[in-house]
Amino acid sequence: MTQSQAPNPWPRRVGIGLTVLPILMLLMSASMKLSGNPEAVEGFKQMGYPDGALLKIGIVELIVTILYAVPATSVLGAILVTGYLGGAVDVHVRIDDTLGNILTPVILGVLAWAGLYLRDPRLRALLPLKR
């Protein structure tokens, strides 16, 4: 009779580590929008957003980040975070922003999905990587 092996704790630990960065970045960004940070207000005006958009976008950003951070809703949150970050990429491309500003939301999205993939065995079972 063989004993079943305990699951390797490292993928989950690395996944949690990778998850923290997008969560912190999105929470910081949302807090700047929700607090009416003068730099955020000016940046949104330069991007062509109307007054009042900053608060609405900040609320959406906060909600999708919380959904991503909570394990029970993390897959839905990752999907919504991906959509949110896709919109950020679109805006930066539309205003002909620097490559760094265009790639930042892409990198955050990749980190969000990589973190979720490593911390959630159900997702790894659904989308196995072939060796």
GROMACS elastic network, one bead per residue, 0.5 to 0.9 nm:
[ bonds ]
;  ai    aj funct       b0    kb
    2     5     6  0.89237   500
    5     8     6  0.85678   500
    6     9     6  0.85489   500
    7    10     6  0.89747   500
    8    11     6  0.68884   500
    8    12     6  0.81340   500
    9    12     6  0.56605   500
    9    13     6  0.63285   500
    9    14     6  0.88161   500
   10    14     6  0.59654   500
   10    15     6  0.82421   500
   10   118     6  0.87015   500
   11    14     6  0.52070   500
   11    15     6  0.58785   500
   11    16     6  0.85439   500
   11   115     6  0.89102   500
   11   117     6  0.87383   500
   11   118     6  0.50012   500
   11   119     6  0.62217   500
   11   120     6  0.88546   500
   12    16     6  0.61192   500
   12    17     6  0.85863   500
   12   115     6  0.82793   500
   12   116     6  0.87770   500
   12   117     6  0.87661   500
   12   118     6  0.54168   500
   12   120     6  0.70654   500
   12   121     6  0.83023   500
   13    16     6  0.51642   500
   13    17     6  0.63004   500
   13    18     6  0.87137   500
   13   118     6  0.80491   500
   13   119     6  0.69677   500
   14    18     6  0.61569   500
   14    19     6  0.85103   500
   14   115     6  0.71914   500
   14   118     6  0.68795   500
   14   119     6  0.74709   500
   15    18     6  0.50693   500
   15    19     6  0.60245   500
   15    20     6  0.87114   500
   15   112     6  0.89553   500
   15   114     6  0.68548   500
   15   116     6  0.61360   500
   15   117     6  0.70470   500
   15   120     6  0.81536   500
   16    20     6  0.63323   500
   16   115     6  0.60621   500
   16   116     6  0.77578   500
   16   118     6  0.78582   500
   16   119     6  0.61192   500
   17    20     6  0.54189   500
   17    21     6  0.73966   500
   17   115     6  0.71772   500
   18    21     6  0.60906   500
   18    22     6  0.76639   500
   18   111     6  0.59124   500
   18   112     6  0.69677   500
   18   113     6  0.89294   500
   18   114     6  0.70337   500
   18   116     6  0.82405   500
   18   118     6  0.87452   500
   19    22     6  0.59757   500
   19    23     6  0.64412   500
   19    24     6  0.88255   500
   19    68     6  0.89830   500
   19    69     6  0.79572   500
   19   111     6  0.67097   500
   19   112     6  0.55689   500
   19   113     6  0.81987   500
   19   114     6  0.78941   500
   19   116     6  0.68025   500
   19   119     6  0.86348   500
   20    23     6  0.51873   500
   20    24     6  0.60427   500
   20    25     6  0.85522   500
   20    69     6  0.85917   500
   20   112     6  0.85512   500
   20   115     6  0.83725   500
   21    24     6  0.52151   500
   21    25     6  0.60791   500
   21    26     6  0.84983   500
   21   108     6  0.77978   500
   21   111     6  0.77778   500
   21   112     6  0.82371   500
   22    25     6  0.50959   500
   22    26     6  0.59317   500
   22    27     6  0.83732   500
   22    65     6  0.85218   500
   22   107     6  0.89399   500
   22   108     6  0.53980   500
   22   109     6  0.76027   500
   22   111     6  0.67658   500
   22   112     6  0.60301   500
   23    26     6  0.52361   500
   23    27     6  0.59963   500
   23    28     6  0.84810   500
   23    65     6  0.62406   500
   23    66     6  0.82220   500
   23    68     6  0.79714   500
   23    69     6  0.69321   500
   23   108     6  0.89878   500
   23   112     6  0.81341   500
   24    27     6  0.51210   500
   24    28     6  0.60307   500
   24    29     6  0.85032   500
   25    28     6  0.51635   500
   25    29     6  0.61307   500
   25    30     6  0.85632   500
   25   108     6  0.83223   500
   26    29     6  0.50035   500
   26    30     6  0.59726   500
   26    31     6  0.84598   500
   26    61     6  0.68899   500
   26    62     6  0.73694   500
   26    65     6  0.65627   500
   26   108     6  0.89007   500
   27    30     6  0.50277   500
   27    31     6  0.60064   500
   27    32     6  0.85738   500
   27    61     6  0.78116   500
   27    62     6  0.64375   500
   27    65     6  0.70645   500
   27    66     6  0.87617   500
   28    31     6  0.51499   500
   28    32     6  0.62930   500
   28    33     6  0.87638   500
   29    32     6  0.52078   500
   29    33     6  0.63941   500
   29    34     6  0.87006   500
   29    40     6  0.88102   500
   29    58     6  0.76550   500
   29    61     6  0.80804   500
   29    62     6  0.87840   500
   30    33     6  0.50962   500
   30    34     6  0.60127   500
   30    35     6  0.84378   500
   30    55     6  0.88395   500
   30    57     6  0.79967   500
   30    59     6  0.71031   500
   30    60     6  0.84482   500
   30    61     6  0.58008   500
   30    62     6  0.56884   500
   31    34     6  0.50246   500
   31    35     6  0.58593   500
   31    36     6  0.84094   500
   31    37     6  0.84687   500
   31    58     6  0.72087   500
   31    62     6  0.80958   500
   32    35     6  0.53067   500
   32    36     6  0.62238   500
   32    37     6  0.51856   500
   32    38     6  0.86683   500
   32    39     6  0.85299   500
   32    40     6  0.65093   500
   32    58     6  0.79687   500
   33    36     6  0.52991   500
   33    37     6  0.62960   500
   33    40     6  0.62096   500
   33    41     6  0.75733   500
   33    54     6  0.55893   500
   33    55     6  0.59965   500
   33    56     6  0.87178   500
   33    57     6  0.75648   500
   33    58     6  0.50573   500
   33    59     6  0.83720   500
   34    37     6  0.77750   500
   34    54     6  0.72630   500
   34    55     6  0.54039   500
   34    56     6  0.84288   500
   34    57     6  0.86476   500
   34    58     6  0.54849   500
   34    59     6  0.71476   500
   35    38     6  0.89424   500
   35    55     6  0.83365   500
   36    39     6  0.84679   500
   36    40     6  0.68961   500
   36    41     6  0.63269   500
   36    54     6  0.75874   500
   36    55     6  0.76242   500
   37    40     6  0.52452   500
   37    41     6  0.62015   500
   37    42     6  0.87021   500
   38    41     6  0.50070   500
   38    42     6  0.61126   500
   38    43     6  0.84691   500
   39    42     6  0.51673   500
   39    43     6  0.60112   500
   39    44     6  0.85801   500
   40    43     6  0.50019   500
   40    44     6  0.61143   500
   40    45     6  0.86032   500
   40    54     6  0.79235   500
   41    44     6  0.52643   500
   41    45     6  0.63205   500
   41    46     6  0.87794   500
   41    51     6  0.85656   500
   41    54     6  0.70205   500
   42    45     6  0.50936   500
   42    46     6  0.62713   500
   42    47     6  0.87050   500
   43    46     6  0.51180   500
   43    47     6  0.63101   500
   43    48     6  0.88351   500
   44    48     6  0.64119   500
   44    49     6  0.54866   500
   44    50     6  0.79816   500
   44    51     6  0.86266   500
   44    53     6  0.82306   500
   44    54     6  0.70347   500
   45    48     6  0.51234   500
   45    49     6  0.54800   500
   45    50     6  0.69764   500
   45    51     6  0.78096   500
   46    49     6  0.75799   500
   46    95     6  0.88136   500
   47    91     6  0.74535   500
   47    92     6  0.83394   500
   47    94     6  0.87406   500
   47    95     6  0.66222   500
   48    95     6  0.89856   500
   49    52     6  0.84395   500
   49    53     6  0.63377   500
   49    54     6  0.79379   500
   50    53     6  0.58196   500
   50    54     6  0.82923   500
   51    54     6  0.71394   500
   51    55     6  0.89059   500
   52    55     6  0.57731   500
   52    56     6  0.68166   500
   52    57     6  0.89576   500
   53    56     6  0.51875   500
   53    57     6  0.60175   500
   53    58     6  0.83582   500
   54    57     6  0.53114   500
   54    58     6  0.59908   500
   54    59     6  0.86420   500
   55    58     6  0.50190   500
   55    59     6  0.62081   500
   55    60     6  0.87253   500
   56    59     6  0.51925   500
   56    60     6  0.63595   500
   56    61     6  0.86358   500
   57    60     6  0.50865   500
   57    61     6  0.60524   500
   57    62     6  0.85585   500
   58    61     6  0.50256   500
   58    62     6  0.61237   500
   58    63     6  0.86411   500
   59    62     6  0.51254   500
   59    63     6  0.61974   500
   59    64     6  0.87177   500
   60    63     6  0.51686   500
   60    64     6  0.62069   500
   60    65     6  0.84820   500
   60    84     6  0.83142   500
   61    64     6  0.54178   500
   61    65     6  0.60923   500
   61    66     6  0.86312   500
   61    81     6  0.78026   500
   61    84     6  0.72370   500
   62    65     6  0.51728   500
   62    66     6  0.61840   500
   62    67     6  0.86487   500
   63    66     6  0.52190   500
   63    67     6  0.62060   500
   63    68     6  0.86382   500
   63    77     6  0.85229   500
   64    67     6  0.50318   500
   64    68     6  0.61521   500
   64    69     6  0.86319   500
   64    76     6  0.85141   500
   64    77     6  0.53727   500
   64    78     6  0.78230   500
   64    79     6  0.88027   500
   64    80     6  0.58619   500
   64    81     6  0.56969   500
   64    84     6  0.80839   500
   65    68     6  0.50396   500
   65    69     6  0.61276   500
   65    70     6  0.87497   500
   65    77     6  0.66297   500
   65    78     6  0.82693   500
   65    80     6  0.85193   500
   65    81     6  0.67209   500
   66    69     6  0.50035   500
   66    70     6  0.62182   500
   66    73     6  0.87040   500
   66    74     6  0.85480   500
   66    77     6  0.74010   500
   67    70     6  0.54998   500
   67    71     6  0.81398   500
   67    72     6  0.83046   500
   67    73     6  0.53554   500
   67    74     6  0.57746   500
   67    75     6  0.83075   500
   67    76     6  0.69395   500
   67    78     6  0.78434   500
   67    80     6  0.84526   500
   67    81     6  0.88114   500
   68    71     6  0.72997   500
   68    72     6  0.88292   500
   68    73     6  0.62860   500
   68    75     6  0.67643   500
   68    76     6  0.69624   500
   68    78     6  0.53642   500
   68    79     6  0.84770   500
   68    80     6  0.81729   500
   68    81     6  0.73274   500
   68   112     6  0.84566   500
   68   116     6  0.87854   500
   69    72     6  0.88421   500
   69    73     6  0.77626   500
   69    74     6  0.60000   500
   69    77     6  0.74907   500
   69    78     6  0.88588   500
   70    73     6  0.55856   500
   70    74     6  0.56042   500
   70    77     6  0.82801   500
   71    75     6  0.81392   500
   71   120     6  0.86102   500
   72    75     6  0.80360   500
   72    76     6  0.89768   500
   73    76     6  0.55019   500
   73    77     6  0.60019   500
   73    78     6  0.86291   500
   74    78     6  0.59361   500
   74    79     6  0.85684   500
   74   116     6  0.74488   500
   75    78     6  0.50318   500
   75    79     6  0.63231   500
   75    80     6  0.86733   500
   75   113     6  0.88950   500
   75   116     6  0.76012   500
   75   123     6  0.85013   500
   76    79     6  0.51741   500
   76    80     6  0.62671   500
   76    81     6  0.85502   500
   77    80     6  0.50560   500
   77    81     6  0.58816   500
   77    82     6  0.83942   500
   78    82     6  0.60157   500
   78    83     6  0.86340   500
   78   109     6  0.81775   500
   78   112     6  0.67322   500
   78   113     6  0.66678   500
   78   116     6  0.78306   500
   79    82     6  0.51272   500
   79    83     6  0.64664   500
   79    84     6  0.87851   500
   79   113     6  0.88943   500
   80    83     6  0.50544   500
   80    84     6  0.61630   500
   80    85     6  0.85675   500
   81    85     6  0.60039   500
   81    86     6  0.83624   500
   81   109     6  0.72503   500
   81   112     6  0.82291   500
   82    85     6  0.51576   500
   82    86     6  0.59786   500
   82    87     6  0.86353   500
   82   105     6  0.88552   500
   82   106     6  0.86883   500
   82   108     6  0.89349   500
   82   109     6  0.58206   500
   82   110     6  0.88370   500
   82   112     6  0.84490   500
   82   113     6  0.86779   500
   83    87     6  0.63535   500
   83    88     6  0.87798   500
   84    87     6  0.52174   500
   84    88     6  0.65266   500
   84    89     6  0.89331   500
   84   105     6  0.89802   500
   85    89     6  0.62678   500
   85    90     6  0.85969   500
   85   105     6  0.52946   500
   85   106     6  0.69701   500
   85   108     6  0.79026   500
   85   109     6  0.67231   500
   86    89     6  0.50754   500
   86    90     6  0.62549   500
   86    91     6  0.87442   500
   86   105     6  0.73502   500
   86   106     6  0.75606   500
   86   109     6  0.85508   500
   87    91     6  0.62541   500
   87    92     6  0.87109   500
   88    91     6  0.51672   500
   88    92     6  0.62762   500
   88    93     6  0.86089   500
   88   102     6  0.78688   500
   88   105     6  0.65805   500
   88   106     6  0.89586   500
   89    92     6  0.52355   500
   89    93     6  0.61263   500
   89    94     6  0.85009   500
   89   101     6  0.81153   500
   89   102     6  0.53859   500
   89   103     6  0.73989   500
   89   104     6  0.83064   500
   89   105     6  0.62836   500
   89   106     6  0.71892   500
   90    93     6  0.51766   500
   90    94     6  0.59875   500
   90    95     6  0.87110   500
   90   102     6  0.81863   500
   91    94     6  0.50252   500
   91    95     6  0.63206   500
   91    96     6  0.85790   500
   91    97     6  0.85695   500
   91   102     6  0.85595   500
   92    95     6  0.54040   500
   92    96     6  0.61854   500
   92    97     6  0.51226   500
   92    98     6  0.77870   500
   92    99     6  0.87279   500
   92   101     6  0.66823   500
   92   102     6  0.55002   500
   93    97     6  0.60134   500
   93    98     6  0.84187   500
   93    99     6  0.86337   500
   93   101     6  0.89128   500
   93   102     6  0.64591   500
   94    97     6  0.76677   500
   96    99     6  0.87358   500
   96   102     6  0.89339   500
   97   100     6  0.82307   500
   97   101     6  0.64130   500
   97   102     6  0.67604   500
   98   101     6  0.53691   500
   98   102     6  0.64120   500
   98   103     6  0.87624   500
   99   103     6  0.60277   500
   99   104     6  0.85406   500
  100   103     6  0.51706   500
  100   104     6  0.60467   500
  101   104     6  0.53819   500
  101   105     6  0.75840   500
  102   105     6  0.66592   500
  102   106     6  0.73314   500
  103   106     6  0.50119   500
  103   107     6  0.60934   500
  103   108     6  0.85964   500
  104   107     6  0.51902   500
  104   108     6  0.62109   500
  104   109     6  0.86504   500
  105   109     6  0.61001   500
  105   110     6  0.86203   500
  106   109     6  0.51343   500
  106   110     6  0.62924   500
  106   111     6  0.86673   500
  107   110     6  0.50771   500
  107   111     6  0.61309   500
  107   112     6  0.85026   500
  108   111     6  0.50700   500
  108   112     6  0.60257   500
  108   113     6  0.87008   500
  109   113     6  0.62861   500
  109   114     6  0.84994   500
  110   113     6  0.53068   500
  110   114     6  0.59806   500
  110   115     6  0.84077   500
  111   114     6  0.50246   500
  111   115     6  0.58594   500
  111   116     6  0.83943   500
  112   115     6  0.52614   500
  112   116     6  0.61915   500
  112   117     6  0.85894   500
  113   116     6  0.50171   500
  113   117     6  0.59193   500
  113   118     6  0.85212   500
  114   117     6  0.50511   500
  114   118     6  0.61890   500
  114   119     6  0.85832   500
  115   118     6  0.52861   500
  115   119     6  0.60966   500
  115   120     6  0.84708   500
  116   119     6  0.51919   500
  116   120     6  0.58248   500
  116   123     6  0.77481   500
  117   120     6  0.55840   500
  117   121     6  0.73163   500
  117   122     6  0.84868   500
  117   123     6  0.57421   500
  117   124     6  0.58501   500
  117   127     6  0.85948   500
  118   121     6  0.71024   500
  118   123     6  0.82482   500
  118   124     6  0.71897   500
  119   123     6  0.86071   500
  119   124     6  0.87619   500
  120   123     6  0.55366   500
  120   124     6  0.66656   500
  120   125     6  0.89133   500
  121   125     6  0.61104   500
  121   126     6  0.85543   500
  122   125     6  0.50677   500
  122   126     6  0.61756   500
  122   127     6  0.86328   500
  123   127     6  0.60023   500
  123   128     6  0.80972   500
  124   127     6  0.51508   500
  124   128     6  0.52876   500
  124   129     6  0.77788   500
  125   128     6  0.55341   500
